[in-house]
Amino acid sequence: MSNNDFEAKVRGRTIKFPAVDGLTELELGGIVAQVEEKISQIEEKLNVVDTSKLAILAAYAFAVELNNLRQKSETNREADSRKVEEMVSMLEKTLEDGK
């Protein structure tokens, strides 16, 4: 284990996680807690006890969330760009009218 690796228990197993630049041990612990929570939610909802299947379903759930966030971010970026273009257009018109 390198000096920056992070060790935490998930589902009773101690796991060594690789370091992530820019994240503190407290932040990494929060991420691990989210993973543990997601696994518990899936386990309760689907009555799955196979830990490998739970891990795959949790990874899938996080990937879906990430995909949704990317789409939302892209939509927001496009809306922001349109708004900036409208403002630039209005400013240009105002400057032309002032001449």
N, C-alpha and C positions, 0 to 999 in steps of 0.2 A: 504494500500500500504506500503510495507516495504521500508526501507531507500534506498535500492539499486534498486528498481523497476524503470522502465523507462517509461515515459509518452510521447506519441506523437500522432499527428493527422494523420489519414489515411482515405482518402476519406471523409474528413470533420468530422469524429468521433474521439473523444479523446479516446485512448486505453492505458491501463496500461499493459506494457510488463514486464515479469519477468526479474530480473537481470541475466546477463550472466558473469560468472567469467572471468576475463581477458580482458573484453571489456569496453572501456570508453563510456561515454554518446555520444560523437561525433561519435564513431564507430557504436554504436547502431542506431544513427540517420541516418547514411549512409545505414545501412541495411534496415531500414524502408523506406528510399527513394528508394531503389532498389525494394522493394515490391510494393510500390506505382507506380513506373515506369512500372513494369511487369504487374500490373493490368491494367494500361492505355493502354499498347501495346495490350493486349488481348482484351480489350473493343473495341479498334479501329479496330482490325483485324477481330473480330468475331461479332461485333455489339451486344454484350451481355450487358444488363443493370442490370441483377440480381446480386446483390453484393455477395450473397452466392456462386453462380456459378462462379463468377469472382475470388473469394477467392480460391475456389477449383482448378480452372484452373491454377491460379498463383502458388499454392502449387505444383501442378502436374508439371508445367514447371520447378520449382526449383528442384524438385526431379529428373527429367530427367537430368538436368544439373549436379546434384550431382552424379548420377549414371555414367554419362559419364566421369566425373573427376576421380571417383574411378577406372573405367576401365583403363583410361589413366595412372593413378598413378601405378596401378598394372603392366601394360605393361612396363612402364619405370623402375619399380623396377626389373622386370624379366630381362630386357635388361642390367641393371646395374650389376646384379648378374652374368650374363653370361660374361660380360666384365671383371669383377673382377676375375672370374675363369680363363679366358684366360690369364690375366696378371700374375696370380699366377703360372699357368702352364709354361708360358714363363720364369718367374723368376727361377722356379725349374729346368727347362731345362738348363738355363744359368749357374746356380750353379753347376749342375751335370757335364756340359761340362768343367767347370773351375777346376774340381778336378783332 
